[in-house]
């Protein structure tokens, strides 16, 4: 039976089969039995590499952070996470630079970034015209219909990969946006979000 450690574009943590391409960290979310008992433990919601310097972890070991998994980085951004400054240092700096380009003052470190991203996560989700959104944004088109806007298509998310792509031009003119505004700013300024190979399907 799959562990409850897969993250949806809404940020929910579910049990689902399939292997993610990125790991995440929000602190210790599980109890000694491996059951998820909280949504977050801190402000630093990270996006990490699956492998880094040969480190190996026992999943959901009591007293250590809960290993979360995402289909890809676009899902992780939609869920409210940001690149880790240790194992994804290049992407961490690219994210800060992209966000800072949208602000009158540059972000001066991880704590300030986490404070701003936490505030962005807390804001009510809004709707937007699709043509005003950058590639890499996630949208909600139904109760369980989450779509990645990517290269002219709306790609339907599943824990195993993207399916059911339709041309963005045939989608709704306005849709509910899942990706926090701070990460949308980063995407607009060219942050190189990493997407799953199944998003290469053409609409």
C-alpha positions in Angstrom: 0.0 0.0 0.0 1.4 3.4 -1.0 2.6 5.8 1.8 0.7 9.0 2.3 3.5 11.2 0.9 2.5 12.4 -2.6 1.6 16.1 -2.9 -1.2 17.3 -5.2 -1.2 20.8 -6.9 -3.4 22.0 -4.1 -0.8 21.1 -1.5 -2.8 18.2 -0.1 -0.8 15.1 0.9 -2.3 11.9 -0.4 -1.4 8.2 -0.7 -0.9 7.3 -4.4 1.2 5.0 -6.5 3.8 6.4 -8.9 7.3 7.9 -8.5 7.8 11.6 -8.2 10.7 13.5 -9.8 11.3 15.8 -6.8 11.2 15.5 -3.0 9.8 18.1 -0.6 10.1 19.1 3.0 7.8 21.0 5.3 9.1 19.6 8.6 7.8 16.6 10.6 4.2 16.0 9.5 3.8 12.3 10.5 3.4 10.6 13.8 5.3 7.4 15.0 3.0 5.2 13.0 3.7 7.1 9.7 0.3 8.8 9.7 0.1 12.4 8.4 -1.2 14.5 11.3 -0.4 18.1 10.2 -0.1 20.0 7.0 3.0 22.0 7.9 5.6 22.4 10.7 7.5 25.5 9.5 7.6 28.2 6.8 10.4 26.7 4.8 8.6 24.5 2.2 11.4 23.1 0.1 11.8 21.4 -3.3 14.7 19.0 -3.2 16.5 16.6 -5.5 15.7 12.9 -5.1 19.4 12.1 -4.8 22.1 14.3 -3.3 25.6 13.4 -2.3 24.7 9.8 -1.8 22.4 10.4 1.1 19.9 7.7 2.0 16.8 8.2 4.2 14.4 5.8 5.7 11.0 7.1 4.7 8.8 8.5 7.6 11.3 7.6 10.3 10.0 8.9 13.7 11.3 12.2 14.7 12.7 13.3 11.3 11.1 15.4 8.6 8.5 13.9 6.3 9.7 13.1 2.8 7.1 14.4 0.4 7.1 13.7 -3.4 5.9 15.7 -6.4 5.3 14.6 -9.9 7.4 17.6 -11.0 8.6 21.1 -10.0 5.5 22.8 -11.4 3.3 20.8 -9.0 5.7 21.7 -6.1 5.4 25.4 -7.0 1.6 25.2 -7.2 1.6 23.5 -3.7 3.5 26.4 -2.3 7.1 25.1 -2.2 10.4 26.7 -3.4 13.8 25.4 -4.5 16.1 24.2 -1.7 19.2 26.3 -1.2 21.5 23.3 -0.5 20.7 20.6 -3.0 19.2 22.9 -5.8 21.4 25.9 -5.2 21.4 27.1 -8.8 17.6 27.0 -9.0 17.3 28.6 -5.6 19.2 31.6 -6.7 17.4 31.7 -10.0 14.1 31.7 -8.1 15.2 34.5 -5.8 16.5 36.5 -8.8 13.2 36.1 -10.7 11.1 37.0 -7.7 13.3 40.0 -6.8 13.0 41.3 -10.4 9.3 41.8 -9.7 10.0 43.8 -6.5 11.5 47.2 -5.7 13.9 45.6 -3.3 15.8 42.3 -3.7 15.1 39.4 -1.4 18.0 39.1 1.0 18.0 35.4 2.0 16.0 32.3 2.8 14.2 33.6 5.8 12.8 36.6 3.9 11.9 34.4 1.0 10.1 31.9 3.2 8.2 34.7 4.9 7.0 36.2 1.6 6.1 32.8 0.2 4.2 31.8 3.3 2.2 35.0 3.0 1.5 34.3 -0.6 0.4 30.7 0.2 -2.1 32.2 2.7 -3.8 34.5 0.2 -7.2 33.3 -1.2 -6.7 31.8 -4.6 -7.9 34.1 -7.5 -9.1 33.6 -11.0 -7.3 34.9 -14.1 -7.5 35.0 -17.9 -5.4 32.2 -19.2 -3.5 34.5 -21.6 -2.3 36.6 -18.7 -0.5 33.6 -17.1 3.0 32.2 -17.7 3.8 28.6 -18.6 4.2 26.5 -15.5 1.1 27.8 -13.8 -1.5 25.3 -12.4 -5.2 25.9 -12.7 -8.2 24.2 -11.2 -10.9 23.3 -13.8 -13.0 21.0 -11.6 -13.1 19.3 -8.3 -10.3 16.9 -9.2 -9.2 18.4 -12.5 -5.9 20.3 -12.1 -4.3 21.5 -15.2 -0.7 22.6 -16.0 -0.5 25.5 -18.5 2.4 24.5 -20.7 3.4 25.2 -24.3 -0.1 26.0 -25.6 -1.8 23.1 -23.8 -3.7 22.4 -20.6 -2.3 19.2 -19.2 -4.4 17.3 -16.7 -2.4 16.2 -13.6 -2.4 12.7 -12.1 0.1 11.3 -9.6 1.6 9.1 -12.4 1.9 11.8 -15.1 -0.1 14.3 -17.3 -3.0 13.0 -19.4 -5.9 14.5 -21.4 -4.1 17.5 -22.8 -6.3 20.1 -24.6 -5.4 23.3 -26.4 -5.4 26.2 -24.1 -7.3 28.1 -26.7 -10.2 25.6 -26.2 -10.1 25.9 -22.4 -12.0 28.3 -20.3 -11.2 32.0 -20.8 -10.9 32.5 -17.0 -9.8 29.8 -14.5 -9.0 29.4 -10.8 -5.3 29.8 -10.2 -3.5 27.4 -7.8 0.1 28.5 -8.0 0.8 31.2 -5.4 1.3 34.7 -6.8 5.0 34.8 -5.7 5.8 31.8 -7.8 3.8 33.2 -10.7 6.0 36.3 -10.5 9.1 34.0 -10.7 7.7 32.2 -13.7 6.9 35.4 -15.5 10.5 36.5 -15.0 11.8 33.4 -16.6 12.3 30.9 -13.7 13.2 27.6 -15.5 10.6 25.3 -13.9 11.2 21.6 -14.5 8.2 19.7 -15.8 7.5 15.9 -16.1 8.2 14.3 -19.5 4.5 13.5 -20.0 3.9 17.3 -20.4 5.6 17.1 -23.8 2.3 15.8 -25.3 1.1 18.3 -27.9 -2.5 19.5 -27.7 
